[in-house]
Structures are given as C-alpha cells and as structure tokens.
Amino acid sequence: MFPSGVWWWRSLTLGMLNIGLFFPLLFIAACRMPGGVVATLGVTQPLIVTALGRLFLKEPLSPRVITAAAAGAIGAGLLVLGPQARLDAVGSAAAMAATVCMAIGTVTAKHWGQPAPLPVYTAW
C-alpha cells in the first residue's frame, strides 16, 4: 500500500524532518564535536517536543514531564560529558537544528495522525 492523496506530501515532509535533514545535521555535529556533547544537546528533544506540543497542539504542560525531561538531559550530560568535551559553534548549531527537526517531525506526526495501520505507516 502506498500513500494516497495528501499523504504523499506529508510523508515527504516527515521523511525530510525525521531523516533527510536530521541525519546530515547530526553527522555535521558529530564530525565537529565529541559524541557526548552531541548526545547531550540531542537529549533536550523531549523538552522541545513538550514546548512545541503546548504551543501547536495545546497540550497541557505537565510538571512531571518537564521534570523528567530536564532530569534526563542533566543525567545524560553527567554521564557522557568529560574533560575532552568542547563546544564548536557550527557543531552546536547543527546538533540543535537536528534536534529541533526531529522534534518538529514528532509533533507534526502526532498532529496529522496515522493514515493507515502502523506496519503500513512505518513502511512508508
């Protein structure tokens, strides 16, 4: 089964956000900074998804979700950041852009819903 109607451009949009833009930006970041720094910037995605969900989907802000997302980001930073951690402006921008692309893709997919059963939808 292939996408039909409006789902052709929606599939392309989600593919660009979640793969087509995300991975090149992630690779740029990984080439310019240690993986731990890139990972720490990437784990801010739940906070971004929470903010975008509130802004665009009118989802309530749950203190528990915000606390868990912030604790996860802090915990990841404590685990993977070390003395070799260094920031690079281009790498940091690429890592955050990748994270925001994936977050937008996540919120957009939730807004649009699924046009088909999950196995068919994920096969696209």
C-alpha positions as CSV (number, residue, x, y, z in Angstrom):
1,M,0.0,0.0,0.0
2,F,1.3,3.4,-0.9
3,P,0.4,6.8,0.5
4,S,-2.6,8.4,-1.2
5,G,-3.8,12.0,-1.6
6,V,-2.4,14.5,0.9
7,W,-0.2,11.7,2.5
8,W,2.3,11.9,-0.4
9,W,3.5,15.3,0.6
10,R,3.0,14.6,4.3
11,S,5.2,11.5,4.0
12,L,7.8,13.6,2.2
13,T,7.7,16.3,4.9
14,L,8.0,13.8,7.7
15,G,10.8,12.0,5.9
16,M,12.7,15.2,5.4
17,L,12.3,16.3,9.1
18,N,13.0,12.9,10.7
19,I,15.7,11.6,8.3
20,G,16.6,13.8,5.4
21,L,17.6,16.8,7.5
22,F,18.1,15.2,10.8
23,F,20.9,12.8,9.9
24,P,23.1,15.2,7.8
25,L,22.9,17.8,10.6
26,L,23.7,15.1,13.2
27,F,26.7,13.9,11.2
28,I,28.0,17.5,10.8
29,A,27.7,17.9,14.6
30,A,29.5,14.5,15.3
31,C,32.3,15.5,12.9
32,R,32.9,18.7,14.8
33,M,32.4,17.8,18.4
34,P,32.8,14.8,20.7
35,G,29.8,12.4,20.7
36,G,29.0,13.1,24.3
37,V,28.5,16.8,23.6
38,V,26.3,16.0,20.6
39,A,24.3,13.4,22.6
40,T,23.8,15.9,25.5
41,L,22.4,18.5,23.1
42,G,20.2,15.9,21.4
43,V,18.6,14.7,24.7
44,T,17.0,18.1,25.0
45,Q,14.5,16.9,22.4
46,P,11.8,15.9,25.0
47,L,11.8,19.4,26.3
48,I,11.4,20.8,22.8
49,V,8.6,18.4,22.0
50,T,6.9,19.4,25.2
51,A,7.1,23.1,24.3
52,L,6.0,22.5,20.7
53,G,3.2,20.3,21.8
54,R,2.0,23.1,24.1
55,L,2.4,25.8,21.5
56,F,0.9,24.0,18.5
57,L,-1.3,21.1,19.9
58,K,-2.5,23.0,23.0
59,E,-1.3,20.0,25.2
60,P,-1.1,20.8,28.9
61,L,2.4,21.3,30.4
62,S,2.9,18.6,33.0
63,P,5.4,19.4,35.7
64,R,6.2,15.6,35.8
65,V,7.0,15.5,32.1
66,I,9.1,18.7,32.3
67,T,11.0,17.4,35.4
68,A,11.6,14.0,33.8
69,A,12.9,15.6,30.5
70,A,15.1,18.0,32.3
71,A,16.5,15.3,34.6
72,G,17.2,13.1,31.6
73,A,19.1,15.9,29.9
74,I,21.1,16.6,33.0
75,G,21.7,13.0,33.7
76,A,22.9,12.3,30.2
77,G,25.3,15.3,30.4
78,L,26.7,14.0,33.7
79,L,27.2,10.5,32.2
80,V,28.8,11.4,28.8
81,L,30.5,14.8,29.3
82,G,34.1,14.7,30.3
83,P,37.2,16.8,30.2
84,Q,37.5,16.3,26.4
85,A,34.1,18.0,25.9
86,R,34.5,21.0,23.7
87,L,31.9,23.2,22.0
88,D,32.0,24.3,18.4
89,A,29.6,26.9,17.1
90,V,28.8,25.1,13.9
91,G,28.6,21.7,15.5
92,S,26.4,23.0,18.3
93,A,24.1,24.8,15.8
94,A,23.9,21.6,13.7
95,A,23.2,19.4,16.7
96,M,20.4,21.7,17.9
97,A,19.0,22.1,14.4
98,A,18.9,18.3,14.1
99,T,17.2,18.0,17.5
100,V,14.6,20.7,16.5
101,C,14.0,19.0,13.1
102,M,13.2,15.7,14.9
103,A,11.1,17.4,17.5
104,I,9.0,19.2,14.8
105,G,8.6,15.9,13.0
106,T,7.4,14.2,16.1
107,V,4.8,16.9,16.9
108,T,3.7,17.1,13.2
109,A,3.2,13.3,13.1
110,K,1.2,13.4,16.2
111,H,-0.9,16.3,14.8
112,W,-1.5,14.5,11.5
113,G,-2.2,11.1,13.0
114,Q,-1.8,7.8,11.1
115,P,-3.5,7.3,7.7
116,A,-3.1,3.6,7.8
117,P,-2.3,0.7,10.3
118,L,1.1,1.1,12.0
119,P,3.0,-1.5,10.0
120,V,1.9,0.1,6.7
121,Y,2.6,3.6,8.0
122,T,6.1,2.8,9.2
123,A,6.9,1.0,5.9
124,W,6.5,4.3,4.0
